[in-house]
């Protein structure tokens, strides 16, 4: 009904009411009824007209507001649809979810398929994002965070859309969430554009990074805004570490900053033109100065103002050094030539003098100024034959030629002169110049005697050399010195001469030697230095460093070979590689030890608490006991890795080897499987060894694991112990050991066995014969390292197809076994009421320690790191009786905490804990000798006992 219609109906109703009243009064009114009737009708008409006017305006205002509201809502809906927005409203109390058309369109759901429940929304979220989206929703409902979320939805048609969600939680007077409403925006297109921009940016960065020169851009203040990978490499920084830093302060040496910065400032001010090419030094992170050839261009803003400089830079340090070296070499060449008594000169292909030595100028009586550039025929007497020979040599492109002249070219004395020419060629073999030497052949008796003495010295050098020297021609040995006879195991040189060189080369190196022999047949001069494995006449091998030169011997091509025995050096290099592998294992183990032992502390700690609280006979006790035992084995594994790599000292004590084998036996069945039989034989003797029990257990477990892998189809596995005496015969036959009594553990299997060629490598770190994915190459290395740390020995015996036996020998300690302490219970440990400050950055460990100490009656204060602990101690120093702190914490370490609180109160007791001590010991020495410390993982009973012990001290 329109506004006009409604107001008219009301108006007519009022008139009808007035007429009815008038009629009533007309019938029952006063003496002049008609007059009164007319008056009443008039009053009603005026009143109706007034009400009609007011009502009309009121209804018009309402309709106007409604229309405006509808228009605004329409415009809002249009804007939301255009922007890809959808509105949602969740009545939490009634679990009623309302979506507008925009939401349905975003999620690709028909109105008929939407049931108005939160599950509809959950099911629409992409499975990979669902958990995160629901967690964010719950966090917003709890008031922990604002609701600002990005996630993906999976439409019914399979299309994936990217959503940006914002929302507001409405709460009642008690603060409970009753309503949750907000917007969803479809940002798929923006995501595609952004990904495209990122790809293009990364592509551009890649183009810069693969460039062989430095690229960088700095702004007006000299701040680095862009630099490529090559620039970072030249400067010695990661690229992201340079961005935002000042080029002049970081990348230039102090000697160059002033000049370069002044030129840059003038360029930025537009006072001078940009210097397109220039060279200046830069300063690398290591402090080295390198010379860079820069090519730069100014950068401008849209308005044309200079905003900075973009430049490329080529590292020309080596070129500059090469130029300096060439200049130095040229000077040295000239000095060397001047030292020669022969006339030496260099001619171009037109036979003009390029360079000459002092003897040449003395011979010709000319100065360098009057000789350089002159034709040789204008300098050398034209009546002699050398110039003609030189001309013929150039024409025929002969590499080397020698002619004799009857006498001196200028003074015509009758001394014979030898003229030699060497054609100088470029890298492509093209002749570029000729080097000529004029040598006076009138040697005196003293010169000849000197030559004979030189030959004698060479002969003695060859005969007395400790290196093998031999000459081969046609693949056969034609000369060998005494050292070669001795090293190759021959009785005399005749056993070697005329034999093939390859007869003395091990098969592993024959291909390499054959390649070098073929190389020598095609080129003269020195061959590349190489290492060759040789084989003596008796079959034993040695390594040699070979220096060979192609020569002519008795008119035939030959190879002059020097061989230095480097077997000892190779062994040392192998030991170095072995130690480097150990270091790598140490870094690996050290990297995880701290965090891993924290986890083991929590797992084993809570399991121990459960175990201590269980009643005798509780069926769950065995499961909890397995958790505690597994935690101990995991801790032993970490300690074994650290001890193996010498990153942590072992914790040794006198213990029974038989008891260790018995104890680990219960776990071996689970390791080797049901298809392998297990037998254990313990020697009757008391076998007391000074050992780390956990590490010896790890040795047996590792060997059992290897045995299982060697018996894929089942077999037999056995462990036995006994007593062995190392005497002279034993040591000589085995090749190891020192006299004394040793306990022996023998671990045998009936598996694949070990090839003799592999046996020498099985204890190397990372060596494995297993296929990829089935072995780390560390198991036997750890075994070897642990045995060596215990001053023991390990021997292996096995053949392919006949199984393997590992024998581990540990020295007897000669001490009686210490009395063991049974499993502790809460009741056996004294309780307390003192106040303990706990400083531990790992929250779970902190909570465990707090729980244990509170159960023993102690009051506790918790600190999340060293700084927090110092502050709490400063406020409560008089009430704190003991500080329990981790040694390794961010910000302030346990040792720093110890120093500061001791300065405040010297008598306070401090108990340290740590899961990894190597870094601490490197900085502070052997900490556990000077301080009270518990190594992680910590057992609750051990913690309570140690705290009580320190407080009672």
C-alpha positions, 0 to 999 in steps of 0.5 A: 500500500502506498503512502498516499493510499494509507493516509487517505484511508485514515482520513476517510475513517476519521470523517466517518467517525465524525459523521457518526458522532454528529448523528448521535448528538443530533438524535440525543443532543440539546435544543438546537441539534442541527447547529450542534451537529454542524459544529461537531462535523466541522471540528471532526473535519479540521481534526482529521485534516490536521492528523492527515497532514501530520501522518502523511509527513510522518509516513513519508519520512519513514518511507524515505528512510526505508528507501534510503536504507534499501538503496544503501543496502543495494549499493553495499551488496553491489560493492561486496559482489564487485569486490568478491566479498561475502558476509557471514553471521554465526549465532553461537548459542543456537549454532545457526550460521547465516551466509549472504549470496556473496558467501554462497558465490565464493564457496560455490554452494547453492542456497539449497545445499547450505544447511546453516551449520558450522560444519558446512563451512568446515567441509568447504575448507581445503583439507590442508588448511582446515586444522589451521583455520579451525585453530584460528577460529577457536583462538579468536573465540577465546579472545587470544587473537584477532580473527584475521585469517587466510586459507583456501576453500575447495568448491564442490566442482573441485576449484580451489579459491584463496580466501581472506577472512576477517571477523568480530566476536560479540560477547555477553555481559559475562564475556562469553562469545554469543555471536561471531560475524565478519567478511570473507573476500575472494582474493584468488585473482590477487594471489595469482597476480602476486605470485606472478609478480614474485615469480618475475621478481625472482626471475629478475633476481636470477638474471642478476645472480647468474651474471658474471659481474657485480650488480648493485644499486645505492640510493642518495644516502649510499644505502645499498638497495640491490645487489646480486649474488656475484656482488655478495661473493666478491664482497664476501657477504650474503646478499641479504646482509648487505641490503640496507647497509651503507656502501661507503662504510662497509664496502670501501677501504678507508683510503678510497672512501673520501675521494669516491664519496666526494665524487658521488655527492657531486653526482647526486647534486648534479654538479658533475656528469656521471663518470661512466667508467672508473676503477677503484678498490673495494674492501671484502669482509675478510679485509682484503682489497680487490680492484673493481672496474665499475660501469655506472648510470644514474637512477632518476625518479619519475619527476626526473630527480636523481635518486641513486646509482646503478652500477656493475663491477668486474673484478679485475684484481687478477688482471691487474696482478697479471699485468704487474707480473708481466711487467715484473717477468719482463724485467726479470727476463731482461735481467736473466738475458743480460746475465748471459754471455751469449748475444740473445735477441728477439726478431719479428717475422720481418726480422726487425729487432724487438728486444735484445740483451746486453751481450748483443749490444756489446757485440754489435757496438750499438745502443738499444735506441739505435737497434730496436726496430732495425732490420737484422741485416742492417746490424749483423754483417751481411757477409755471414750466413745467419740472416739467410738461414733465418730467412729460410727458417721463417719461410719453412716455418721451422721451429728450431735451427742451428748454423755455424759461422766462421768468425765474429760478424763484426771484428772478423776474428776467427772464433766459431759462432753457433747461431740458434733460432727458435720460432715463437708461436702463439696459442694457435701455433701461429709464428709470431717472432723468432728468438736468436742466440749467438754463442761463442764455441771457443770453450776453454779447458776450464769450461769443459772441466766444469761440464764434466764435474756437472755430469759427475754431480748428476750421476751421483745425484741419480745414484744416491737419490732416495726416489726412483728414477728410470727412463722408459722407451717404447713402453719398456724400462731402459734405465733404473737407479739403485733406489728403484731396484731397492723399492721395487724389490729387485735383486739387481737392475737386470730384474727390471730392465727391458720389462714393461713399465706397466708390469710394475703398475697396480691394476687400479692405476694402469689406465692412468699410466697408459693415458700419460704414456700416450700423452708423452708420445704426442708432446714434448716436455713435462707431463702433469704430476700424478699419483700412481699405485705401484706393485713390487715384484713380491706383490706388495704395493706402494703409492708414488708421486710421479713427475715425468718429462718427455725426452729423447734418449739415444735418438728415440722418444722416451720418458724420464720418470721420477717416483717418490714413495708417498705411502706414509703421506697417503696413510697420514692423509687417510687418518686426516680424512678419518678424523674429519669424518669423526669431526663431522659426526661430532658436529651432527651429534652435538647439534642434536644432543642438547634438544634431544636430551631435553626431550628425553628428560621430559619423557623419562622424567614423567615415566619415572614419576608414574613408575614410582607412584604405581602399586606393586603388581600394577599391570601397566608397570612393565609398559612404563618400565619399557619407556624408562629403559628406552629413554636410557638407551636413547640417551646412551646412543647420544652419549655414544655418538658424542664419545665416539667423536670425542665431543664428550667424555665417557662416564666410566665405572667398574662394572661386570661385563657378564652383567652388561651382556645379560642386561642387554640380552633382553632387548636383543630378541626384539632387534634380531627378530624371530627367524634368528636363534639367539644364544648367550654363553657367559664365562665363569670368571669375574670379568670386571672392566672399567667401562661406560655401561651404556656405551658397551651396551650400544656396542653389542646392540650395533653389532646385533643390528649388523648381524640381523641385516646380514641374515635376511633369511634367518640364521644363528646369532651368538654372544660369548664372554671370556678371559684372554691373556695377551702374550707375545705370541698372541700380539705377534699373530694378531698384530695388535695389543699389549701384554696383560689380561683382557675380557673378551666379548665375541659376537658371531652370526651366520650371515653373508660374511665380509670380503677381505677387500672390504674388511679394512674399511668397515670401521670408517665413518659413513662407509657401508655396503648396504643399499641406499636407505638401509644404512648410515655407515656409522654403526661400526664406526661408533663401535670402533670409537667406543672400544678405542676410548675404553683402551680396548681392541676389536678384531673381525674374522669372516669370509663371504658366505661363512658368517662373521665374528667380532671380538672385542677385548677390554682390559680388566680393571683389577678392582672389586665391583662397587655395591649397586644401588637399587631402584629408588622410590619417593619414600627413600629420599628425604623431603624438604621445604626450602625455596628453589629458583629454577632457570630453564629455557625449555618449558617442558623441562622447567615444568617437569623439574617444578613438578618433581621438586614440589612433590618433595615439598620444596617451594619453587620459583620459575625463570624462563632464561638467565636474565629472568633468573637474575631479576627474580634472584635480585628481588628474592635473594634472601629467601632462595636456598638453591638455584637450579639452572641449565648451562646453555640458555639464550641471552645469558648462560648458566655460567653467567647467571652463576657469576652474577648471583654469586656476586649478590650472595656468595653463599647461595648453592647452584646446581647446573644441568646440561644435555651437551657439555662440549661448548661449555667445556671449551669456554669454561674448562672441565665444569663438572670438576668444579661445580655440581652438575646433573647431566640430562636426561635427569631422573626425578629421583636423581634430581631430588637426591642431589638437591637434598644432598646439596642443601644438607651439605 
